[in-house]
Amino acid sequence: MSASYRDLRVWQQGIALVLAIYKHTRAFSREELYGLTSQMRRAAVSIPSNIAEGKGRSSDRDRRLFFCHARASLLELETQMLIAKDLQFLPGPEAAELIESSGQLGRMLNSLIESLQQVARSKGSGSAA
């Protein structure tokens, strides 16, 4: 693995998604400031935060757990983006761009999690099939 969590492309992509979410949620209705806006921002921030925390863990099992937390936050955020689109807070093209970006990030997280699962299986600490 890389020397720092900041070197991980998945973390960098997560930060880019956070910035995009903050940019797009600025236009949401003020009445949503403590609702959907806040939830989306928290979920987005949780993604690279969990990646960084996972990178700081000493075992592959712990790293995988935090990367799974990041993936769960990503799925939460994707759901919120779809709700924002349906409520017409996010125009279709903006929603599509954000959803595509989250899909790319999800694939990166899935690959990272799978690579750690393969390491666990090769060490004999994976679950029995």
N, C-alpha and C positions, 0 to 999 in steps of 0.2 A: 504494500500500500504506500501511498505518497507520504512525504514527510509531514505535511500539515493538512488539516481539513480544507484549508483555503486552496490547496492544489487540486482537490477533487473536482472534476468537471460537474459531477452531480450536485455538489454544493454550489458551485458557480451558477448552474442552471436554476437552482432553487432560489438564489438571491435575485437573479433576473426576474423570476416569476413574482417574488415579493414586490419588487419595484413596479412591475406592470400592474399588479393588483392595487397597490397604493395609488398609482396614476389613474386607473380606471374607476376606482371607488370614490375619488374626489367629486365626480359628477353625480353621484347618487343623491337622492333626496336627503335633505337635512334630517328628516324624521327617521331615517335609517342609520344615523350616525352610531347609535348604541344597539342597533339590530344587525342587519345583514352586513353593513359596512364593517363593523367591529368584528363580527364572526369571521368574515372572509380574510380580514387582515391578520387576525390571530392564527387562523389555520395556515395561512401562507407563511407567516413568520416561523411557525412550528416546524415546517419542513426542513429548511436549512439548519435550524437550531438542533433538531434531532440528528441530522446528519453529522454536525460538528460534535455533538455529545457522543454519538456512536463511535466516531473516529478516535475520540479520547479514551474509549474503554479498552481494557487490557486483554479481553478475550474475544474470539470470533463470535461466540454465542451472544455476548453482551452487545457487540457491534451490530450483529444481525437484528437483535431485538429493537435497538434504536432506529435502525434503517426501516424496520417494519412499522415503527411508530411514525416515521416520516411518510411512509407510503399511506398509512391510514389518514394522516392529516391531508395528504394530497387528494385522497378520495373524498374526504369531507369538503375540501375546497372545490373540487369539481362539481359536487352536488350543489353547493352554494352558487357557483357560476351559472349552472343551469336554471336555478331558481331566479337569479338576477336577470337572466335573459328572458325567462317567461314573464317576469314582472316588468319587462321593458326598461330595466335600469341599465342593462348592457345591450347596446345595439348588436344585431346579428354578426356583422364582421368582427367587431371587437371580441364578442363571446367566442367566435370560431377561432380567432387568433390565440386567445387565452387557453381554450380547451386543447388546441393543438400543442401549445407549449407544455401544458400539464401532461398531455399524453407522452410527449418526448421524455419528460422528467420521470414519469411513471415507468417507462421502459428502461431507463437508466437505473432506477432504484431496483426494479425487478432483477436486472442483470447482476447488480451488486449483491443483492440478497441471495440469488441463486449461486453465485460464486462462493459465498461464505457457506452455504449449505453443502456444496460439493466438497469444500475443505473439511467440513465436519464429517461428512460421510467417509472421506478418505482417511480420516483419523480414527474412524470407528466409533465416533460419538454421535452419529446420526441415528435417527429412529429406525428400528428394524422394519423391513418391508414385509 
